[in-house]
Amino acid sequence: MGSAGKFKSLPASLSLKTENIMKKTIQIIMVLCLAVCMGCEEFLDERPRKNLVVPQSIADLQGLLDNSQTGSMNTSPGMWLIGSDDVWTDDLGYASYNTVAERNAYLWKEEVFDTPLSGDWTNPYRQVFASNVVLFESEKIVPSTAEERSRLDNVIGSAHFYRAKAFYDLLQVFAPPYEPGGNNAADGIILRLSPEIDQVLPRSSVGVCYAQVLEDLDLAIEKLPNLPQVYSRPSKASAWAMKARVFLSMEDYAAAENAAMQSLAIKDHLLDLNQIQEGLPFPISQLNNEVLFHSQMINYNFTTNARTFIDSTLIKSYGEHDLRKQVYFLERGPMNYTFRGHFTGSVNAFSGLSVGEVMLTAAEAKVRNGKVADGLGLLNQFLVSRYEEGTFEPYSINDPAEALETVLLERRKELVFRGLRWTDLRRLNRDSRFAKTLVREIGGETFQLPPGSNRYVYPIPQEELDYSGVSQNDRSN
């Protein structure tokens, strides 16, 4: 790739300007597609070659969205795992983390990033940029056959899905949580809805941002097929699952239940842990049939470090015949367990969508909506696949409060190390029954993250502040 100059004015969120420079900006994305594992800084510092092919056909646009080998379109932030109570480390582990940002995030410090950029911010905005390019170019294509119409619809629906997921991921890291019944006027994220390079935009409100996520998902559901050809592509099943995740974070449990059940009506296959070969380093295969949409967190040393342990209280919560304890975790000492049950089949942490997550969302929503028996029925259906064959004793609980506690515990036990706990903490901290102060001990010092703390929102990287002049998140307490 040529390096004749640098994009001094290019923002971290990858904005764009006029159709005149559209071809050049599409070339940027094409460089991204071809440059395997290229870092954020390299992407911003290098000029694209002018002789790259501009994507114009349906196949070109699909190829742009299939850019999963570089991790571009199938990645999620990683900071939400580092800050959660799923994990802990000791002094040796803390000292071994590669970056200042990892160490600062682990201790919930006011300042996190020591560099002007963060992959947690730039990677989702790359997905937004690619999606916007696809949506812009797709308007120029007139399909001549029903088959072409179907392929174009798939491309358009996929672009809306990717954009929705990217915006949602950004909201979980860089914006305050949605407040049900509130005005949600607090600053959210920058909503880039067109491929324009120099456009300087403000942060939209939290309410507007969530409305945009849901609008994109509705458009995705309208266009996508029920199931994808490969799990790295979205579908109606995964778009409904994503809506369920979004509505759950918004505490709209009626809508979450409906979306989850719509997804399960299309696909409800569960992975039977009785069929897993436990001796493998990573026993769960990539793209197994429980996966609805494949995504993985960007790599931090924290997530792969042998001294990043799973919360000991969580480990103790697995029953004798619960296969998750032996399949998901690797014991490295007394109560020192690391995670290995990624749905990626590797050391990379899974952050995609699965039938199990959807079933647990539906179970929680049903219990909260007064359908306790139905909710526990779904929970029991799910747990049969996680216990030694013939050993699971179904839950039978009449008390709604106890049923909710049970569902929430099983949700945490299943979705550990997926990044979802961060969002769950943000919403559950609103309820005094589930509010929790997180505690770390490093170097003889104790660090705490109380419920409702501003530090549940990460700081926006300096590169974006310098370019767009948006306000920084307050993390003073």
N, C-alpha and C positions, 0 to 999 in steps of 0.2 A: 504494500500500500504506500502511496506517495506521501511525503511529509513536507511539502513546500511551504506550508504555513499552518497556523493554528486558528481554530474557531474561537477567537477571543470573546465574541458576544453570544456564543451558543450557551443557553441556560442548561442547568443540570436536568431539567425536565423536558429537554429536547423540543422546544417550540419551533415553529416554522413560519414563513411569510407568504409570498404570493405564488401564483401558478407559474410565474416566470422562473422561479427557482425550484419549482416542484420536481423537475427531472433530477436536478442535483441532489435534492434531499432524499428522493427515493433511492438514489445511488448510495447514500449513506446507509440506508437500511440494507441494501444489497451487500454492502461491505460487511455489515454486521452478520448477515446470513452466512457469509463465506469465511469470516475470520473466527476460527474455533477458539472458544475460551478467551476471547479478547477482553481485557479489563476495561472498567469504566473510564479510567484516565486515558488509556490508549484511544478509546473511541472518540473522546472529545478532542484529543490532541492531533489526530491524523486527518488529513484531507482525503476524500474519496477520489478514486481514479475516475476521470470523466468518460472513459470508454466502456463503463459497465452497462449491461443491458438494463433498461428501465422495464419493470414488470407491467405488462399490458394485457396479457391474456388471463383467462381464468386459472390456467395451470400456473402461471407466474405468481398470481396472487395467493393461490393455495400454497405454493412453495414458500412464500414469504411467511405465512402463518405456521408452516410446518418446521420452522426454524428451531427445532427442539434439540438438535445435536449440540448447538452452542449454549443451550440452556436459556435462550433469550425469551421464548414465549411460554415456557413451562417452568418458570421459577417463581419463588415467593421470597419475601424478606426473611431474615434470620434473627433479627434483634428481638422479636416477640418471644422466641424460645429462651434466649439468654436471660431475659428479665423475669421469667415465670418461676413459679414454685415447683415445677416438675423436676428441676435439677438443682444440684449444689456441687461445690468443689471445696478443696482444702487449699492451704497455702501453696503447696507444690503445684497444684492444678492451676490456680490463679496466676502464678508466676510464669507458667508455661504458655498462657494464651498469647497469640501472636501480636495482637494489636491493642493499642490503648483503648480503642472503642469497645472491644470485647470486655476488657477489664472494667471500664467505666460503666458499661451497660449492666454488667453483672452486679455491681454495687449501687445501681440506680443513682449515679452521681448527676449533679446538675448539668455539667458539661460532658458530652459523650464523645463526639467525633473530634479527632485531632488533625484531620485532613479536610479539605474543602468539599469533598465528594463522599457519598455513601452509596454502595450498591443497593441498599434497602430503598433508597429514593430513586436512583437512576434506572435500575433494572425495570421496575414497573412502568416508568415513563417511556422506556424503550418499547414496551409492549403497547402502550397507548399510542405511541408514534406509528408503529407498524400497523396497528389497527386503523388508525386514521388514514394512513396512506391507502390501505386496502379499500376502505369505504369510499374514499375520494376517487380512486381509479375504477372501482366497480361501477360507478355511475356512467362511465363511458362505454361500457360493454353492453351490447344488445344481443342476447342469446338467440340463436336461430333454430334451436330444437328444444324439446322438452327436457332432454338429458342435460343440455347446456344450462337451461333454466334452473334445474335442480342443483347442479354444481355451483352455479353463481349464488343461489340462495344459501348454500352451505358455507361459502366463503363469507358472504355478508353476515350471516348469523354468527359465524365463528369470530369475526372481527368484533361484533358487539359483545360477545361473551368475554373475549380476552380483555377488552377495554373495561368492562364491568368488573372483572376479577382484579385487574390492576388497580383500579380506583378503590375498590373495597380493601385490598391489601394495604394500600397507602393510608387509608382512613384508620386502620387498626393500629398503625405505628405512629403516624404523624398528626393525628387529629383527636380531639376529645370524643368519648363515646356518645352515641346517640341517646338522647333523653326522651323516653316515651312520655308524651303529654307536655313536653317542654317546647320552647320555640326553636331550639337548635340553631340559634343565630351565631354561635361561636364559629371562629374561623376553622374551616375544614382544610381541603387541599386545593390545588390549582387544577381546574377542569379544562383540559385541552381537548377540544372536540373537532379540531381541524388541523391538517398538517401545514402549519405556518411557522417558519423558522424564527422570525424576530418578534413575534407577538408577545407583548408583556401583559400578563394577566394577573389579577388579584386572586387571593384565595376565596373560594366560594364558601358559603355557610355550610355547616354540617348537614342541615336539613336539605339543602339544594343538592349536595353531593350524594346523599343516600337516594334521593329521588332520581338522580341521573343513573346510578348503579341499577336501580330497579327498572328504569326505562330501557336501558341497554339489555338487561336480561329478558324483558318482555319481547323485545325485537329479536333476540337470539332464539327464544322458544318458538317464535312464529316461523323462523326460517330453517332451523336445524332439523336433521333426521332424528328419529327416536334414539338410535344408538350410533356410535361412530364406527368408522372402519378400523381405527386404531385408538387406543385410550389416551394418546397424547392430543387427540382432537376433541373438541366439545360436541355435545349432542343435547337433545331435549332432556334426557335423563340427568345429565350433569348440570344443565342450566337450571332445571327445577331444584336440583340439590343445592346449587349455589344460592338460589333465592331463599331456600330454607335456612341456609347459613346466615344470610344477610338479615332475614326477618328475626331469627333467633337473637342476633346481636342487637337488634332494635327493640327486643322484648315484645314483639308483636306475635304472640304465640298462636293466635288463630290463623294468621297468614303463614306462619312457620309450619304449622300442622298441615295445612292444605298443600303447600309447596312440597313438603317432604313426602306426602302420600301420592302426589302426582308423579314424583320421581320413582317411588317404589312400585307404582303401577306399571312402569315401563321395565324396571329391572330391580329384583330383590335378591339376587344371588349372594350368598355369604361364603366366605372362606372357612372351611372346616379345619380347625387347628389339629384335629386328630390325624389329618393327612399330611402334616408337615414333617419333613426330615429335620429333626432337631440338631443333628451333628454339624450342619453346615454353619459357616461363620455368619451368614445372613440367610436364615432359613426360609423367609417368605420371598417368593419369586416376584420379579418386576412385572407390572401389568397383569397381575393375577385377576381372576374374574370378579372379584369384589370391587375392583377399581372402576370408578365412573369417569374420572379425569385425572391424568397423571400430571403432577407438578412436584417440584422439590425445592427445598430452601437453598438459597445461595450459601456457598460453603464458608463457614467460619471454622477456625481451629477448635473453637468451643464445642461445636456439635460433633466433632469426630475424635475429640481428645479422650484418652483412656482414663482421665481423672475427672471427667464430667459425669457425676453420679446421679442416679435417680433418687428422688426424695424417699427417705427410709420409711416414713409413715405410709406413703403410697405403696411401697413394696409389701409392707405388712398387711395391706388390705386384701391381697389376693388369697383366696381360699386354697385348701389342700389340693383340690382336683382342678383348679383353674389353670388351663394350659398356657395362658398368657405369661405367667411368671417364668416359665422355662423357655418359651418360644421368643418372647419379646426382650428378655433381659439376659445378661451375662454376669455371673457373680465373679467379682474380683477381690473379695475379702468379706469379712463379717459385715453384712448390711451395706456393702459397697457394690452396687449393681450399675452397669452401663447398659445403654439401650442398643438393641440390634434388630428389632422387629420392624424395620422400615419396609414399607410397601414399594420400595425402589429396588429391592434385591441387592442392595449395596450399602456402603457407609453413608450415602446421601439421605438426608432426612426428608421423608414424604410430607408434602403439604397440599396434596390434591384432594379429590373428593372420592368418598367410598360409600358403598351401600351401608356399611356399619355405622358410619357417622349419620347418615340420613335416618336410619332406623332409630338411633338414639335421640336424634332431634325430634322425630315424630313422637317417641315415647315421652320425652319431657314435655313437649307441647300438649299432648293429650292429657297428661296428668294435671298440668297447670290449667287446662281448659275444663276440668271437672270430669274427664273420662278416665278415671283411675284404672279401672279394670282393663280397658282397651290399651292404655299406655303400658301397664305391666305385662299385658299379653305380648306386645311388641318386644319389650325388654327380654322376656323369657325366650321368645323365638330367636332373638339375637344370641343370647348367652348359651343356648344349647350348642352352638358352633364353637364356643370358646372353652368348654369343659370336656374332661375325659368322657368318652362315650358312656352313657348310662349312669352318670354320677350327678348331673345337675338337678337340683331340687328347685322347682319354679317358685318365684316370689308370689305370695298371696297376702296382700296388705290392703286393709280397708281405710286406714287413716291417710288422707291426702298429703299431710305434711311429711309423714314417714315415707310414703311412696315417692315424693319428690326428692327427699334426701337420698333414697336408694338409687333413683335414676341418675341423679347428679354424680354420685360416687361411681357408678358403673360407667358413666360418660367419661369421667376423668381417667379411670383405669384403662379404658379402651383407647382413648385418643391422646395418650401421653406422647410427648415428643413430636407433635405435629404442628405446634405453634398455636393451636386453638385455645389452649388454657389461658393465654394472655387476654384474649377477648372475653372468655368466660369470667375471668377475674374482674374485668372492667364492668361487666353487667351485674354479676352476683354481689359485688361490693355494695350495690345499692340496697341490698336486702340485709338487714341486721342479722338474720339467721345464718347467712353465709359469708358475711364480711370477714376479711382475714388480713392481718398484718403480716407481711412477708419479712423474714429475718435472715441475714447473712452474717457470718463471722469470718473475718480475714485479718491476719496479722494482729490478733488480739483485740481488734475493734469490732463492734457490732453495728450493722447497718440495717435500717428498716424502711419498708415501703408500706405506709398505712393505706387503708381503703380510701379511695377518692383522691389520692395524691396527684398533683400535676405531673409527677414523673411517670405516670402511666401513658404519657404522651412524649415521644422522643423529639429532640430538636431538629429543625429543618437544616440541612447542610448549608454551609456558608456560601457555596457556589450559587445556590438559588437565591439566597438573601441578597448577595451582591448584584445579581443580574436583575431580578424582578422587584426588589425592594419590598417584598412581602414581610409581614410581621413574624417575629420569632415566637415559638411556643414558650410560655412561661413555665419554667421548671424550678421555681424558687422554693417550693415546698412539696 
